[in-house]
Amino acid sequence: MVTKDDQAMAWRFERVAGPYQGPTGGVAWDGEAMLFSVPNEGRIMRFNATTGAIGEYRRYMNRVNGLGFGADGDFYGCQEGSRRIVQFHPDGSTTTTATWLDGKIHNYPSDLVVDKAGRVWFSDPCNATPAIGIYRPPLDHASVLRLERDQGAWRLVLVTRDTNAPRAVLLSADETILYVSEGDSRGERNCALRSYPVNADGSVGPYEELHAFGIDHRGAHRGIEGMCLDSGHNIVACAGSRQSGPGPLVYVFSPGGVVLETRPLPFDMPMRCAFGDADLCSLYVTSGDGGVYRAKTERKGLLKRQ
Amino acid sequence: MRNNTKGQKMHIETIAPGLERLIESNPPFDRVVHGIQFGEGPVWDRRAGRLYFVDILGNTIWKWTPGVGREAVLHPSGYADGMTLDRQGRLVVAGCSLRTVWRFEKDGSLKTLVSHYQGKKINTPNDIVVRSDGSIYWTDSRGGLIIPGMVPVDCQPYLDYQGVFRLSADGTQVSLLIDDCESPNGLAFSPDESVLYVNDTRRAHIRAFDVRADGSLGTGRLFHRLTGKEEGVADGMKVDTEGNVYCTGPGGIHVTDPDGNLLGRLKIAEHCTNFAWGDEDWRSMYITTHESVYRTRVKIPGVATW
């Protein structure tokens, strides 16, 4: 049988940046260049897709991982090492957001997505590396949280109440669905991709499990660490590892969770992904080996920025 | 161990002969303030007979008067940290998250003394001391930019180093004295001001710098390396009138002789952050911890604050 996949163009991933010290993290396309974070180096880099030049966008960032733009160009990062979401401003300054939830500092944000209203949804898992300063225990839950403006000041809202290790977060194109990658694979649990219906008041309903990752004698298969939307509103996600399961892959899920295709990755521990380049048809993937990889695809990214 | 009213205890751990000359084996240990989040910045005001201190995360500068108790002086305080008094008896503040060094004027107004160095915003002033010529020395670490819970006006570091600065007595000239620290914290002059001691939290050591007549510093030498596995780090540091150096560290407050030999430790169950010499004879120690302020007595007077 010859499937559509067999006829499709190969995705040839080539390293365009790195390797850096430690994994590369969040990625975000700014319309001209791909911004990516190097958490362990405390840096955010900017890869100019036209010239190939790599510059430093920010330094001395205390382990910023996930990155994301809002529709109006607001730019945010998950500062794991300081347990907060920060906002980067064009003048080079960086400001903080709300960090207290019910009298405690939230955990170690990992990934974020900004909705059309400018609210910042982010995963807030625990982290093996403690933050600097006074040890403050994590919350008794690891959830998806949301930052929203209240009379100009940031306010934190609890979104999910049933996650144990949320990793990647994404909103559907119409923002009626919150996709969450659950990374808890302890015991008999598998990593999974969940979809939560988003209610009009911003709360979420019970989730559906769109996809469950497997487990074999080598261990649980690594779940989704990063995901983005293509122009067909499909979920493009990077997951897996060489440790167990089918290996490092890019998955393309339909909005309802059908696996449309998978693409093998020539490097281990894929982290985050985003479409970029002038035609938005290149997929950029960050990696556990500290590289940033790019491949031309026949898919096109969904550009959120106006 | 002598009991105090609340049952908190301090244990005097003798490591080398000589400690008994500095502190009796069972000194009083009284909690004078409790219920704060992050005590720091203690300084005794001999003119008014009271203690000033801060609650960093509580965002407040407090004063404590014997027989009266504590009263708020300033809230919000910009997460102010170290404090001292200048020759005129004005409170001079390491402004931490405000990213300034500032002063309470006699009329109650607040005056910013330093905010930039060579056109760049400084980091977060941590601790501060005034020399007899009226010049101000402070440590400038990044702690206030990255510690969870701190809310700096701008959390972006701009300087490529963390070190020690000096503001000339006339307030016109800022000099960078040390630029090779990892996380500079406590600092104190020897009794004759010929030596400036500077500690480094992450390196867990104290360095000694010869002070030139013009106030600049010679090359630093390792004075003492902190040891111990208990909770606690190099933070607040003061010197007594015989040149013995007292520095917070694992387990409490470490006492070394003028040659840097460890004599013993004042072991305190809470996480000690700093202390001030105080009372009319300068033979009291007002010790700040995360939650409390304690008072104990020593045999050798500390170096008086102006």
Chai-1 contact restraints between the chains, C-beta under 6 A:
chainA,res_idxA,chainB,res_idxB,connection_type,confidence,min_distance_angstrom,max_distance_angstrom,comment,restraint_id
A,Y60,B,P157,contact,1.0,0.0,6.0,A-B,restraint_1
A,N62,B,I146,contact,1.0,0.0,6.0,A-B,restraint_2
A,S82,B,I146,contact,1.0,0.0,6.0,A-B,restraint_3
A,S82,B,P148,contact,1.0,0.0,6.0,A-B,restraint_4
A,R83,B,P148,contact,1.0,0.0,6.0,A-B,restraint_5
A,S93,B,D154,contact,1.0,0.0,6.0,A-B,restraint_6
A,S93,B,Q156,contact,1.0,0.0,6.0,A-B,restraint_7
A,T94,B,C155,contact,1.0,0.0,6.0,A-B,restraint_8
A,T94,B,Q156,contact,1.0,0.0,6.0,A-B,restraint_9
A,T96,B,V151,contact,1.0,0.0,6.0,A-B,restraint_10
A,T96,B,C155,contact,1.0,0.0,6.0,A-B,restraint_11
A,I105,B,P148,contact,1.0,0.0,6.0,A-B,restraint_12
A,I105,B,G149,contact,1.0,0.0,6.0,A-B,restraint_13
A,A131,B,P148,contact,1.0,0.0,6.0,A-B,restraint_14
A,I132,B,I146,contact,1.0,0.0,6.0,A-B,restraint_15
A,I132,B,I147,contact,1.0,0.0,6.0,A-B,restraint_16
A,G133,B,I147,contact,1.0,0.0,6.0,A-B,restraint_17
